[in-house]
Amino acid sequence: MEIQMFGPALRRTRPFLRVNSLWLVLVLTLPAAPAVFASDLDSFNPATTDPSKFRIAVRHSERLAVPQGGARVKILMTDRQTGQVLREKEVLLKKAVQPNRLESVLSERRTDEQVSVYRIPEQEVAELRALQAKYLSLPQTRKDNMAGSLTIDVAGCKLDPEDNGRMLISTYLKTSEFQDYVPLEMDFDLRNVPDTGKTGRRDPVQPCQAMN
């Protein structure tokens, strides 16, 4: 999921797929864009959200696992005119031990599915808050010349190397702006990778032991 930063604006989601992982892209439109694209995500502002309350919930088949380091967030800030990278940071999300407010996610869970929740590690929260404060302190003219994105990448691997069934995964976002988890993408098949013709058709979902 890629969220263009910063400031409130209208947003849309669309899924992309890299091998092994669901890459959801959340596109910000300009404030003057038609309201038809408005959604529950409109209240999310990466510049002011509380990083300590940032959560990603992943609902997936019990035949799938999210490997260690498989859930991550990448922040990229660039100069709008030149495309020069001003700041780039990747954060490996940590599995939450006692997640709450999962009622809406659990209500959609099938009998053969499980739900995992990931959060920003405590040691990264202070650095992200400093990044937010630095951005907010900039003159408006400087902000207008900056573009940014927040990408959420969730990887999946199959527990049984011989498993050739569908590999469905759903993702949800919860931040300090939301009372509940907001769905980002529902029942996306990790096997839905187009055949490029370069390497031939192969299973894009790797066995978990191959990723260790």
Sequence and secondary structure as in RCSB ss.txt:
>XXXX:A:sequence
MEIQMFGPALRRTRPFLRVNSLWLVLVLTLPAAPAVFASDLDSFNPATTDPSKFRIAVRHSERLAVPQGGARVKI
LMTDRQTGQVLREKEVLLKKAVQPNRLESVLSERRTDEQVSVYRIPEQEVAELRALQAKYLSLPQTRKDNMAGSL
TIDVAGCKLDPEDNGRMLISTYLKTSEFQDYVPLEMDFDLRNVPDTGKTGRRDPVQPCQAMN
>XXXX:A:secstr
 EEEESS   EEEEEEEETTEEEEEEEE  TTS GGG  GGGG  TTTS GGG EEEEEEETTEE  TT EEEEE
EEEETTT  EEEEEEEE EE SS    HHHHHT  TTEEEEEEE  HHHHHHHHHHHHHHHTS HHHHHTEEEEE
EEEEE EESSTT  S  EEEEEEE TT SS EEEEEEEETT     SSS S  SS BGGGG 
